[in-house]
Amino acid sequence: MIPKIEEIEKLYFSIGEVADMFGVNTSLIRFWEKEFPQLHPRKNSRGNRVYSKKDLELFRKIHFLVKEKGFTLDGAKNALHKKVESDEKDVLTDKLLRIRSELVSIASGM
């Protein structure tokens, strides 16, 4: 069965499409790529930037912090860095809780 065109979801977006989504110039996107090393889109065979959904989510966070919250670029960098550390701690905490749960069930089964 061939999927309908409407059902096909884009995997990558051009820099122009990203600029239109956020209402900014392409030069701002290129500038933020230099300022935020986490924002590093792939390039296609022609050398054009192609943004994945993960890139768009990161760009959305940066846009929110800088344009809507009024953070400086350094403030946004720090906020993103803290968020990454927090996410890593959450993942580790979840793993430890699962291990503890397994150990408790093993101990109660003896």
Buried (B, 14 or more C-beta within 10 A) or exposed (E): EEEEEEEEEEEBBBBEBBBEBBEBEBEBBEEBBEEBEBBEBEEEEEEEBBBBEEBBEBBEBBBBBBBEEEBEBEEBBEBBEEEEEEEEEEEEEEEEEEEEEEEEEEEEEE
